[in-house]
Each structure stands twice: as structure tokens, then as C-alpha cells.
């Protein structure tokens, strides 16, 4: 069983969630573009839908938070329970109210919290190792060079 499959399945069972989403961001110092990505996993932890978008961001930390916001903005249904995995420990700590950051990043933290409230979502934020985030990482990297990426994975 792969790293993401194992962690998603175990955490999904513990959290009793409807969706498991993995997010990531890649910030290009050369182009100053940031690619954000969200990958929806099925109940066995296999990727089923991957999407990415190019955005403007000040740094990778902002990009990581905006990747999470991007994922939550794409959730069509209200009242959904989500396990959201990020490889950015700081973003997870901010969203779990375990740490604070500068005003720019906190602006996106508040936007995420507002989105959760607006859609009546139940979201569990967890950190996962970067090595378990390969697809979201690749989609984010591609998104630094193109405006949007969307793929249904069979």
C-alpha cells in the first residue's frame, strides 16, 4: 500500500469523513508564479480527480494556504465532512489554531475559516509528509507554467 493510500484510508476511517483531499503549492522564484493543486482521493486512498491553477502569491506559505482555499472553493456540496492533508506544517498549525503568522497569511486563514462556515463543512486538517504528496506536488509544479490543470484519474 502506498504512503498516501495508507495514510488516507487510516485517517479517513478515524475521522469518518466524506472526502479526502490532498493540497500543495509550488512557488517559482524565477517567474514569481505560484501553482496550487488539490487532489481528491477515493476511499482506498487512490487519486480520482486532480486540479491545479496558477495564482499570484507573495511566497510559498501564502500559496499553501491558497491551495487549501482553492480546494474548499471547489467543494460543491454543503454539509460535507473533509479530511484535508497538507505537507505544510505551518498551514496546518494555523488552521488548527495551534500557531499564528503574519497578517497576510492570516488573511487567508480567515478566508478558509469563513468558507468552512459558509458551506457548513466539517474539516480536519492534518499534516502529511512531502513524500506522500507526489501527485499534488506535480500538479502544483505544472500549474506554475499554465493557467489551469484538470484531470479525472481512472
BELMOFEN-V928636 format. One record per backbone hydrogen bond with DSSP energy under -0.5 kcal/mol. NH is the residue of the N-H (numbers start at 1). CO is the residue of the C=O. E is the energy in kcal/mol with one decimal. If there is no record, write none. Layout:
BEGIN
NH/CO/E, NH/CO/E
END
This chain:
BEGIN
6/2/-2.8, 7/3/-2.4, 8/4/-2.3, 9/5/-2.4, 10/6/-2.4, 11/7/-2.3, 12/8/-2.7, 13/9/-2.3, 14/10/-2.1, 15/11/-2.8, 16/12/-1.5, 17/12/-1.1, 18/81/-2.2, 19/81/-2.1, 20/41/-0.7, 21/83/-2.6, 22/39/-2.6, 23/85/-2.5, 24/37/-1.7, 26/35/-2.3, 28/26/-0.5, 28/33/-3.0, 29/27/-0.7, 32/28/-2.1, 34/55/-2.1, 35/26/-2.8, 36/53/-2.7, 37/24/-2.4, 38/51/-2.5, 39/22/-2.6, 40/49/-3.0, 41/20/-2.8, 42/46/-2.8, 45/42/-2.1, 48/40/-3.1, 49/40/-1.3, 50/151/-2.8, 51/38/-2.5, 52/149/-2.8, 53/36/-2.1, 54/147/-2.1, 55/34/-3.1, 57/32/-0.6, 57/55/-0.5, 63/59/-2.0, 64/60/-2.8, 65/61/-1.8, 66/62/-2.5, 67/63/-2.0, 68/64/-1.5, 69/65/-2.2, 70/66/-2.7, 71/67/-2.2, 72/68/-2.3, 73/69/-2.3, 74/70/-1.1, 74/71/-0.6, 75/72/-0.8, 76/74/-0.7, 79/119/-2.1, 82/80/-0.5, 82/122/-3.6, 83/19/-2.8, 84/82/-0.7, 84/124/-2.8, 85/21/-3.1, 85/83/-0.6, 86/126/-2.3, 87/23/-0.6, 89/87/-0.7, 92/88/-2.0, 93/89/-2.5, 94/90/-2.8, 95/91/-2.4, 96/92/-1.8, 97/94/-1.4, 98/93/-3.3, 99/93/-0.9, 106/102/-2.5, 107/103/-1.8, 108/104/-0.9, 108/105/-0.6, 109/105/-1.9, 110/106/-2.6, 111/107/-1.6, 112/108/-2.3, 113/109/-2.6, 114/110/-2.6, 115/111/-2.3, 116/112/-2.4, 117/113/-2.1, 118/114/-3.0, 119/115/-2.3, 120/116/-0.5, 120/117/-0.9, 121/116/-2.5, 122/80/-2.5, 123/121/-0.6, 124/82/-2.7, 125/123/-0.6, 126/84/-2.5, 126/124/-0.5, 128/86/-2.1, 132/129/-1.9, 133/130/-1.8, 137/133/-2.3, 138/134/-2.3, 139/135/-2.6, 140/136/-2.4, 141/137/-2.2, 142/138/-2.3, 143/139/-2.1, 144/140/-0.7, 144/141/-1.0, 145/142/-1.8, 146/142/-0.6, 149/52/-2.5, 151/50/-2.9, 153/48/-2.9, 153/151/-0.5, 154/152/-0.5
END
